[in-house]
């Protein structure tokens, strides 16, 4: 019988580092996520349509939370008309038909101190301010997370 003994130099240190992997990973991912959300918010505000500035000022960051191995955060708005501005409404929206009154004979709204009446309206074209923000920032966000992953690898490898 032939016996081989293999000794791995630094194995116990490597095991200690890997035991810290979840904490190290989250400590690097959280700043990447924070930077990503801040960048998405700023660009969405830049791209959002402006009338009263209400939509723009309502675009907020839901702070990053870490639960176990999950990290999450978001950028969005709770205004009632935000979805219509993003995806369009009426003939420009998902149903592709004019907006008509449901219970009355005409639509009525006040704009600039003047009342307006119509049997139907075309709706609004999609503005894609949230999607546009994501598209415009995709490569920068990918870079934030690539940098975070490289930092985790360096730290786990003992080079940090």
GUBA-726139 format. One line per field, with one value per residue: residue in one letter; z, x, y of N, C-alpha, C in turn. Coordinates in steps of 0.001 Angstrom, whole numbers. Layout:
REM GUBA-726139
res	[a;...]
n.w	[Z;...]
n.u	[X;...]
n.v	[Y;...]
ca.w	[Z;...]
ca.u	[X;...]
ca.v	[Y;...]
c.w	[Z;...]
c.u	[X;...]
c.v	[Y;...]
END
This chain:
REM GUBA-726139
res	[x;x;x;x;x;x;x;x;x;x;x;x;x;x;x;x;x;x;x;x;x;x;x;x;x;x;x;x;x;x;x;x;x;x;x;x;x;x;x;x;x;x;x;x;x;x;x;x;x;x;x;x;x;x;x;x;x;x;x;x;x;x;x;x;x;x;x;x;x;x;x;x;x;x;x;x;x;x;x;x;x;x;x;x;x;x;x;x;x;x;x;x;x;x;x;x;x;x;x;x;x;x;x;x;x;x;x;x;x;x;x;x;x;x;x;x;x;x;x;x;x;x;x;x;x;x;x;x;x;x;x;x;x;x;x;x;x;x;x;x;x;x;x;x;x;x;x;x;x;x;x;x;x;x;x;x;x;x;x;x]
n.w	[0;-869;483;469;1721;1945;2379;2859;2609;4618;4818;7041;7438;5008;5259;7383;6144;4123;5755;6508;4190;3460;4985;4076;1363;1385;2560;506;-1600;-757;-835;-3642;-4501;-3270;-4669;-7229;-6996;-6322;-8626;-10538;-9571;-9867;-12674;-13521;-12478;-14011;-16544;-16247;-17080;-16805;-15238;-12966;-11323;-9517;-10063;-10566;-8086;-6543;-7019;-5418;-3331;-2145;649;811;1875;3750;3939;5213;2655;734;-976;-1283;-2806;-4052;-6653;-7191;-7633;-6047;-7119;-8545;-11327;-12410;-13667;-16064;-17281;-17661;-19260;-21107;-22157;-23135;-26656;-26959;-25020;-23290;-24097;-26425;-27234;-27399;-24570;-22904;-21359;-18471;-16911;-17408;-19929;-21084;-20799;-18300;-17266;-15459;-16434;-16128;-15032;-16647;-17735;-19491;-21946;-23349;-25600;-25979;-25455;-26737;-25043;-23364;-24658;-24129;-21735;-20635;-18501;-16273;-17339;-19231;-17540;-16409;-18736;-19588;-17520;-17228;-17909;-16161;-13696;-13900;-13804;-11153;-9679;-10690;-9796;-7048;-6826;-7569;-5453;-3330;-4081;-3957;-1221;-33;-996;445;-297;324]
n.u	[832;515;964;-41;648;-823;-315;-1881;-902;-1782;-4460;-6237;-6518;-7701;-10132;-11236;-11544;-13423;-15578;-16305;-17315;-20135;-20665;-18614;-19251;-21818;-21076;-19717;-21525;-23666;-22848;-22528;-25123;-26413;-25200;-26102;-28917;-29122;-28119;-29991;-32322;-31669;-31405;-33956;-35503;-34516;-35422;-38167;-41458;-42421;-44769;-46184;-44135;-44620;-44539;-41809;-40652;-41660;-40288;-38623;-36160;-36279;-34788;-31827;-32095;-31003;-31566;-30855;-29458;-30303;-30425;-31971;-33594;-35170;-36297;-38789;-42174;-45163;-47278;-50528;-50765;-48358;-47773;-49206;-47801;-45366;-45935;-47793;-51102;-54580;-54873;-52193;-51452;-51514;-53965;-54680;-56813;-59023;-59563;-62561;-65547;-66841;-69157;-70464;-71536;-69526;-65959;-64350;-62113;-59926;-57642;-55078;-56821;-59024;-61906;-62182;-63802;-64616;-65592;-64003;-60525;-57180;-55110;-51930;-48607;-46163;-43635;-41449;-39601;-38620;-37783;-36038;-34125;-33001;-31973;-30122;-28289;-27356;-24760;-23014;-24032;-23631;-20873;-20439;-21227;-19491;-17056;-17503;-17688;-15076;-13660;-14606;-13591;-10822;-10540;-11387;-9443;-7318;-5818;-6624]
n.v	[-1172;2214;5371;8721;11859;14942;18294;21303;24450;27161;26469;26530;29287;29996;28629;30071;32562;31912;31285;33789;34769;35361;37739;39444;39582;40842;43253;44458;44435;46057;48894;49060;48609;50791;52961;52375;52636;55340;56531;55607;56859;59607;59835;59006;61081;63149;62390;62269;63449;66907;68868;69921;69315;67373;64574;64161;64914;62902;60588;58228;56570;53307;52216;50115;46782;43995;40667;37730;35930;37625;40718;43814;46650;49609;51883;54220;55476;56559;57897;58291;58596;57844;55370;55574;57621;56385;54046;54896;55966;55601;55708;55308;53597;50378;49244;50501;52211;55091;57303;57321;58636;56924;56979;59363;61785;63277;63854;65778;68319;70490;72911;75180;77050;76946;75218;72152;70141;66987;64374;62220;61435;61261;60367;59881;59795;57201;57854;56618;57018;55615;53118;54155;55271;52971;51738;53674;53635;51071;49922;51259;50431;47676;47783;48733;46470;44533;45512;45289;42481;41765;42917;41358;38855;39393;39981;37591;35959;36781;38927;41432]
ca.w	[0;-953;1143;177;2647;1308;3335;2171;3377;4782;4712;8138;7164;3905;5814;8157;5177;3500;6753;6516;2834;3365;5512;3168;131;1616;2849;-779;-2463;-303;-1462;-5085;-4629;-2925;-5794;-8352;-6742;-6392;-10043;-11192;-9138;-10481;-14103;-13669;-12239;-15184;-17699;-15959;-17607;-15781;-15351;-11655;-10634;-8535;-10405;-10385;-6664;-5874;-7336;-4192;-3156;-1027;1052;692;3029;3618;4698;4893;1473;-250;-835;-2144;-2721;-5277;-6986;-7784;-7231;-5694;-7661;-9271;-12782;-12809;-14609;-17365;-17861;-18055;-20311;-22023;-21888;-24302;-27892;-26832;-23906;-23525;-24727;-27757;-27621;-26756;-23240;-22986;-20025;-18081;-16343;-17864;-21387;-21527;-19853;-17903;-16441;-15360;-16710;-16240;-14651;-17643;-17853;-20820;-22075;-24568;-25624;-25840;-25629;-27226;-23963;-23388;-25184;-23058;-21508;-20325;-17674;-15421;-18233;-19797;-16512;-16327;-19966;-19626;-16441;-17130;-17917;-14922;-12605;-14076;-13325;-9686;-9147;-11070;-8860;-5755;-6910;-7570;-4082;-2522;-4462;-3404;231;319;-1365;1393;-857;731]
ca.u	[0;1255;231;412;188;-844;-488;-2240;-405;-2762;-5828;-7093;-6817;-8656;-11424;-11750;-11976;-14666;-16648;-16695;-17743;-21423;-20551;-17758;-20013;-22846;-20439;-19305;-22693;-24541;-22478;-22803;-26574;-26726;-24789;-26991;-30229;-28979;-27956;-31285;-33236;-31289;-31715;-35418;-35994;-34117;-36227;-39605;-42143;-42628;-45871;-46198;-42967;-45083;-44015;-40352;-40312;-42154;-39420;-37859;-35422;-36592;-33422;-31335;-32239;-30333;-32243;-30169;-28597;-30971;-30252;-32969;-33853;-35875;-36565;-40116;-43087;-46489;-48334;-51548;-50618;-46994;-47766;-49669;-46708;-44322;-46333;-48745;-52525;-55423;-54431;-50759;-51258;-51589;-55222;-54709;-58075;-59190;-60163;-63947;-66170;-67480;-70501;-71024;-71535;-68258;-64858;-64170;-60949;-59553;-56235;-54764;-57978;-60090;-62506;-62166;-64754;-64400;-66251;-62902;-59178;-56218;-54265;-50550;-47581;-45288;-42432;-40397;-38574;-37998;-37067;-34931;-33099;-32317;-31198;-29007;-27331;-27056;-23334;-22417;-24463;-22863;-19525;-20450;-21290;-18258;-16039;-17814;-17320;-13610;-13228;-14905;-12610;-9515;-10563;-11442;-8154;-6323;-5021;-7179]
ca.v	[0;3470;6437;10081;12890;16250;19380;22543;25586;28239;25958;27012;30703;29997;28220;31212;33574;31458;31391;35205;35131;36069;39106;40205;39807;41865;44543;45032;44610;47150;50175;48992;48765;52185;53815;52067;53232;56795;56878;55374;57909;60885;59803;58952;62447;63936;61984;62330;64633;67928;69808;70575;68782;66396;63251;64183;64939;61693;59446;58022;55321;52424;51878;48746;45900;42708;39626;36477;36045;38494;42162;44448;48076;49978;53274;54285;56533;56079;58740;57533;58706;57503;54242;56066;58388;55430;53105;55510;55722;55810;55041;55058;52676;48940;48826;51087;52855;56398;57363;57804;58659;55670;57175;60647;61955;63870;63989;67174;68573;71897;73133;76595;77843;76805;73893;71541;69042;66196;63064;61275;61998;60274;59871;60391;58897;56708;58657;55639;57643;54593;52199;54927;55386;51682;51532;54614;53368;49633;49585;51773;49554;46429;48077;48776;45110;43839;45987;44674;41065;41698;43213;40168;37821;39787;39859;36169;35380;37255;40023;42729]
c.w	[0;-348;763;1238;1930;2382;2545;3074;3438;4719;5814;7942;6038;4395;6628;7219;4531;4479;6820;5180;2775;3862;4592;1896;321;1892;1571;-1698;-2047;-882;-2971;-5332;-4321;-4084;-6987;-8177;-6851;-7842;-10807;-10831;-9839;-11964;-14344;-13452;-13425;-16376;-17487;-16567;-16476;-16150;-14051;-10816;-9590;-8812;-10113;-8904;-5924;-6166;-6181;-4205;-1957;-579;943;2003;2712;4532;4308;3722;390;74;-1780;-1833;-4008;-5436;-7612;-7254;-6935;-6262;-8562;-10780;-13297;-13849;-15999;-18047;-18352;-19282;-21345;-21631;-23161;-25510;-27850;-25774;-24278;-24235;-26107;-28183;-26846;-25367;-23387;-21587;-19739;-17624;-16804;-19384;-21928;-20411;-19519;-17016;-16501;-15550;-16891;-15925;-15602;-17658;-19299;-20814;-23375;-24453;-25516;-26002;-26055;-26095;-24078;-23939;-24019;-22952;-21137;-19488;-16753;-16278;-18838;-18815;-16404;-17560;-19997;-18627;-16350;-17049;-16649;-13746;-12695;-13553;-11810;-9107;-9535;-10131;-7486;-5751;-6877;-6170;-3164;-2814;-3883;-1900;665;14;-452;886;-398;1947]
c.u	[890;374;845;-158;286;-1117;-770;-1847;-1478;-4212;-6729;-7453;-7844;-10053;-12054;-12292;-13307;-15834;-17168;-17277;-19093;-21344;-19711;-18533;-21038;-22225;-19958;-20493;-23565;-24127;-22737;-24295;-26979;-26386;-25715;-28341;-30176;-28874;-29269;-32281;-32931;-31664;-33221;-36014;-35677;-35037;-37735;-40227;-42443;-43811;-45882;-44985;-43342;-44522;-42526;-39980;-40784;-41293;-38426;-37151;-35991;-35235;-33107;-31574;-31539;-31056;-31631;-29229;-29221;-30702;-31247;-33087;-34558;-35960;-37941;-40914;-44447;-47603;-49252;-51315;-49234;-46954;-48205;-48578;-45597;-44736;-47286;-50172;-53319;-54892;-52946;-50445;-51450;-52868;-55426;-56032;-58243;-59802;-61536;-64540;-66861;-68911;-71182;-70960;-70234;-67216;-64724;-62935;-60609;-58052;-55998;-55949;-59156;-60599;-62477;-63126;-64472;-65153;-65219;-61589;-58235;-55427;-52871;-49601;-46708;-44026;-41225;-39255;-37887;-37190;-35851;-33790;-32296;-31443;-29958;-27907;-26869;-25560;-22637;-22771;-23749;-21441;-19436;-20403;-20074;-17117;-16246;-17395;-15798;-13055;-13469;-13869;-11237;-9489;-10611;-10127;-7023;-5489;-5512;-6497]
c.v	[1253;4550;7771;11008;14228;17292;20659;23698;26679;27787;26500;28484;30821;29615;29353;32302;33174;31489;32826;35654;35845;37519;39985;40556;40915;43232;45232;45287;45794;48506;50195;49207;50204;53131;53613;52748;54753;57259;56707;56468;59234;60921;59760;60343;63347;63649;62134;63587;65619;68811;70611;70182;67723;65003;63176;64123;63686;60464;59288;56671;54581;51890;50380;48000;44587;41733;38291;36673;36924;39958;42816;45933;48451;51485;53303;55450;55926;56933;57930;57536;58303;56384;54691;56891;57464;54625;53689;55181;55977;55057;54685;54007;51224;48486;49440;51689;54165;56278;58014;57810;57329;55884;58461;60731;62506;63774;65470;67283;70040;72015;74621;77489;77729;75364;73438;70349;68301;64875;61945;62033;60884;59631;60469;59327;58415;57561;57807;56221;56630;53606;52904;55082;54091;51447;52425;54248;51914;49337;50094;50867;48211;46617;48130;47364;44278;44227;45353;43207;40892;41967;42021;39086;38134;39572;38401;35471;35838;38406;41386;43290]
END
